[in-house]
Amino acid sequence: MQKPPSTSEEFLRSQDLKEWSSCISLNEPYSLVVKLQKDYSFSALCRYLCEHVPLNISPLSDLEKRRNTCITELGKHAEKVFSLQRGPAYLEEHLTALQQSNPHCPR
């Protein structure tokens, strides 16, 4: 997989662009934003973008799944830490179960 460009010059080369404005200002009197606001409604622009601009949400959903997994694992670890306050017999029981379920755990 190719690394994304880290500078604007690398981006321009990757897109075969010869030149690009060094300073983009939305405060110009006839900026694209002003023209779009005058010519189209907000809902029309949103509808057009939803229909014509690809939006890949799989990285976001993968990140959300990973976050949920981490939250679940954190809850399990927190429960184990707080269970240490219950006494050595409870700890010994969980340690034995952990050693049986994980072959890499020292015995």
Buried (B, 14 or more C-beta within 10 A) or exposed (E): EEEEEEEEEEEBEEEEEEEEEEEEEEEEEEEEEEEEEEEEEEEEEEEEEEEEEEEEEEEEEEEEEEEEEEEEEEEEEEEEEEEEEEEEEEBEEBBEEEEEEEEEEEE
